[in-house]
Amino acid sequence: MRVLLTGMSGTGKSALVRELRRRGHLAYDADDDGFSEPRADGRWGWRADAVADLLAAHSDGLLFFAGCSEEQSELPFDYRVLLTAPEPVLVERLQTRTGNAYGRAPAELSQVRADLAEVEPLLRRSADLVLTMTAPLSQVADRLIAEVAQGLDRGVHGRDRGRPPPL
């Protein structure tokens, strides 16, 4: 099963990928693992061909892929998970995180806030699972793995078994 972990900047996608890797799962981060590139308009997008190749190479087994880009709707993910957090939490994380400066500049923070209002509702409608990233990371990872395991055990995709309630 190819699982997309998506959400706005600052929700904790990269932290969740690190936790999944620590637990022995195959997990990729679009930004950290070279699947993102700058666009002509200054925003970032996925290298869709590289992501498609990765997904094709891992059509069996379990693969987690974290990121958010317009291209995600065109790619063959089996299960889509929206990671979310309240705006004040996102702003604090963006202003204090290390290793990635995105979101500190006023224009970037403004873009994140606009995306939260405009893009997150679209992601929510297409999500098989919504996880609020304010719980301890270990609990979020436990819930994610349990939900995905249920789908694997039943041999069905997320949308085939209904949407579980948000965490």
C-alpha positions as CSV (number, residue, x, y, z in Angstrom):
1,M,0.0,0.0,0.0
2,R,1.3,3.4,-1.0
3,V,0.3,5.9,1.7
4,L,0.5,9.7,1.2
5,L,1.0,11.8,4.3
6,T,0.0,15.3,3.3
7,G,-0.7,18.6,5.0
8,M,0.5,22.2,5.3
9,S,4.0,23.2,6.2
10,G,4.6,22.7,9.9
11,T,2.2,19.9,10.5
12,G,4.9,17.4,11.3
13,K,5.2,15.4,8.1
14,S,9.0,15.2,8.4
15,A,8.9,14.3,12.1
16,L,6.4,11.5,11.3
17,V,8.6,10.2,8.5
18,R,11.5,10.0,10.9
19,E,9.4,8.2,13.5
20,L,8.2,5.7,10.8
21,R,11.7,5.1,9.7
22,R,12.8,4.6,13.3
23,R,10.2,1.9,13.5
24,G,11.5,0.2,10.4
25,H,9.0,1.4,7.8
26,L,9.9,2.5,4.3
27,A,9.1,6.3,4.4
28,Y,10.1,9.2,2.2
29,D,9.9,12.9,2.6
30,A,9.4,14.9,-0.6
31,D,11.5,17.8,0.5
32,D,14.3,16.0,2.4
33,D,14.7,13.1,-0.1
34,G,15.0,15.1,-3.3
35,F,11.5,14.8,-4.7
36,S,10.8,18.5,-4.7
37,E,12.1,21.3,-6.8
38,P,11.4,25.1,-7.2
39,R,9.0,26.2,-9.8
40,A,9.2,29.3,-12.1
41,D,6.8,31.1,-9.8
42,G,9.0,30.6,-6.8
43,R,6.8,27.9,-5.1
44,W,8.0,24.4,-4.8
45,G,6.5,21.3,-6.5
46,W,7.2,17.6,-6.8
47,R,9.3,16.0,-9.4
48,A,6.2,14.0,-10.4
49,D,8.1,11.6,-12.7
50,A,10.5,10.7,-9.8
51,V,7.6,10.2,-7.4
52,A,5.7,8.1,-10.0
53,D,8.8,5.9,-10.5
54,L,9.1,5.5,-6.7
55,L,5.5,4.5,-6.4
56,A,5.7,2.1,-9.3
57,A,8.8,0.4,-7.8
58,H,7.0,-0.1,-4.5
59,S,3.5,-1.2,-5.7
60,D,3.8,-4.2,-3.3
61,G,4.3,-3.8,0.5
62,L,4.0,-0.6,2.5
63,L,5.4,2.7,1.5
64,F,4.8,6.1,3.2
65,F,5.4,9.3,1.2
66,A,5.1,12.7,2.9
67,G,4.6,16.0,1.1
68,C,2.1,18.4,-0.3
69,S,2.0,19.4,-3.9
70,E,-0.5,20.0,-6.7
71,E,0.8,16.9,-8.4
72,Q,-0.3,14.5,-5.6
73,S,-3.9,14.2,-7.0
74,E,-2.5,12.7,-10.2
75,L,-0.3,10.0,-8.5
76,P,-1.5,6.5,-7.6
77,F,-1.5,6.6,-3.8
78,D,-3.7,3.9,-2.3
79,Y,-4.4,5.7,1.0
80,R,-4.3,9.5,1.7
81,V,-3.7,10.8,5.2
82,L,-4.2,14.5,6.0
83,L,-2.0,15.7,8.8
84,T,-3.3,18.8,10.4
85,A,-2.8,21.2,13.3
86,P,-4.4,24.4,14.5
87,E,-3.0,27.6,12.9
88,P,-1.3,28.9,16.1
89,V,0.6,25.5,16.4
90,L,1.7,25.7,12.8
91,V,2.9,29.3,13.2
92,E,4.9,28.4,16.3
93,R,6.4,25.4,14.6
94,L,7.4,27.3,11.5
95,Q,9.0,30.1,13.6
96,T,11.0,27.7,15.8
97,R,11.9,24.7,13.7
98,T,15.5,23.9,12.8
99,G,16.7,22.4,9.6
100,N,14.1,24.1,7.4
101,A,13.7,27.9,7.4
102,Y,10.5,27.8,5.2
103,G,7.7,29.8,6.9
104,R,9.8,32.3,8.8
105,A,9.7,35.0,6.2
106,P,6.4,37.1,6.3
107,A,5.5,36.2,2.7
108,E,6.0,32.5,3.3
109,L,4.0,32.6,6.6
110,S,1.2,34.4,4.7
111,Q,1.2,31.7,2.0
112,V,1.0,29.0,4.7
113,R,-2.0,30.7,6.3
114,A,-3.7,31.1,2.9
115,D,-3.0,27.4,2.1
116,L,-4.5,26.4,5.4
117,A,-7.7,28.3,4.6
118,E,-7.9,27.3,0.9
119,V,-6.0,24.1,0.3
120,E,-6.5,22.1,3.5
121,P,-10.3,21.8,3.1
122,L,-9.7,20.2,-0.3
123,L,-7.2,17.8,1.1
124,R,-9.6,17.0,3.9
125,R,-12.3,16.0,1.4
126,S,-10.0,13.5,-0.3
127,A,-8.4,12.1,2.8
128,D,-9.0,8.6,4.0
129,L,-7.8,9.5,7.4
130,V,-7.3,12.8,9.2
131,L,-4.7,12.9,12.0
132,T,-4.3,16.0,14.3
133,M,-0.6,16.4,14.9
134,T,-0.9,17.8,18.4
135,A,-0.9,14.4,20.1
136,P,2.5,12.9,21.0
137,L,4.2,11.7,17.8
138,S,4.3,8.1,19.1
139,Q,0.5,8.1,19.5
140,V,0.0,9.6,16.0
141,A,2.3,6.9,14.5
142,D,0.5,4.2,16.4
143,R,-2.8,5.3,15.1
144,L,-1.5,5.7,11.5
145,I,0.0,2.2,11.5
146,A,-3.1,0.6,13.0
147,E,-5.4,2.2,10.4
148,V,-3.1,1.3,7.5
149,A,-2.7,-2.3,8.9
150,Q,-6.5,-2.7,8.9
151,G,-6.6,-1.8,5.2
152,L,-3.8,-4.1,4.4
153,D,-5.4,-7.0,6.3
154,R,-8.6,-6.5,4.4
155,G,-6.9,-6.0,1.1
156,V,-8.8,-2.8,0.4
157,H,-7.9,0.8,-0.3
158,G,-8.8,3.5,2.2
159,R,-11.7,4.9,0.2
160,D,-13.2,1.4,0.0
161,R,-13.7,1.1,3.7
162,G,-15.0,4.5,4.8
163,R,-13.3,7.3,6.5
164,P,-12.2,6.8,10.1
165,P,-12.9,9.6,12.6
166,P,-10.2,12.3,13.1
167,L,-7.8,11.7,15.9
